[in-house]
Amino acid sequence: MVDTARSGRAGEPALKKEAHQGRGVPGIIWFPLTAAGTGAIIYVLTGQATRAATDRFSRTPGGH
């Protein structure tokens, strides 16, 4: 359906089946590893930022 819309609307030929296929097993493995690594980095950085903000605001005068 996407190929039909692409060829009819843009005047471009439909993509070949090879263009639709990903990189196979390496792509299937690479994506979750990259996503997990990115998630871990974000988790650590937000934890550090939260800890720094908590320390900074707990030292303010007035006990707020």
C-alpha positions as CSV (number, residue, x, y, z in Angstrom):
1,M,0.0,0.0,0.0
2,V,2.8,2.4,0.8
3,D,4.6,1.5,-2.4
4,T,1.4,2.2,-4.4
5,A,0.9,5.6,-2.7
6,R,4.6,6.4,-3.2
7,S,4.5,5.6,-6.9
8,G,1.2,7.3,-7.5
9,R,1.7,10.5,-5.5
10,A,5.4,11.3,-6.0
11,G,5.9,9.7,-9.4
12,E,8.7,7.6,-8.0
13,P,9.0,3.9,-8.7
14,A,8.2,1.5,-5.9
15,L,11.1,0.4,-3.7
16,K,12.5,-3.1,-4.2
17,K,12.1,-5.7,-1.6
18,E,15.8,-5.5,-0.7
19,A,15.4,-1.8,0.3
20,H,12.7,-2.7,2.8
21,Q,14.8,-5.3,4.6
22,G,17.0,-4.1,7.4
23,R,20.5,-5.2,8.2
24,G,19.4,-8.6,9.5
25,V,20.7,-10.0,12.7
26,P,23.3,-7.3,13.4
27,G,20.7,-4.6,13.2
28,I,18.4,-6.6,15.4
29,I,21.1,-6.9,18.0
30,W,22.6,-3.4,17.6
31,F,19.3,-1.5,18.2
32,P,18.5,-3.0,21.7
33,L,22.1,-2.6,22.9
34,T,22.2,1.0,21.8
35,A,18.8,1.7,23.4
36,A,19.8,0.1,26.6
37,G,23.1,1.9,26.7
38,T,21.5,5.3,26.1
39,G,18.8,4.5,28.7
40,A,21.5,3.7,31.3
41,I,23.4,6.9,30.6
42,I,20.3,9.0,30.9
43,Y,19.4,7.2,34.2
44,V,22.8,7.9,35.7
45,L,22.8,11.5,34.6
46,T,19.3,12.3,35.9
47,G,20.2,10.6,39.2
48,Q,23.3,12.8,39.5
49,A,21.3,15.9,38.6
50,T,18.6,15.1,41.1
51,R,21.1,14.4,43.9
52,A,22.9,17.7,43.1
53,A,19.6,19.7,43.2
54,T,18.5,18.0,46.4
55,D,21.9,18.9,48.1
56,R,21.7,22.4,46.8
57,F,18.1,23.1,47.9
58,S,18.5,21.4,51.3
59,R,21.2,23.8,52.2
60,T,19.1,26.9,51.6
61,P,18.3,29.2,54.6
62,G,14.9,28.8,56.1
63,G,14.8,25.0,55.8
64,H,12.9,24.9,52.5
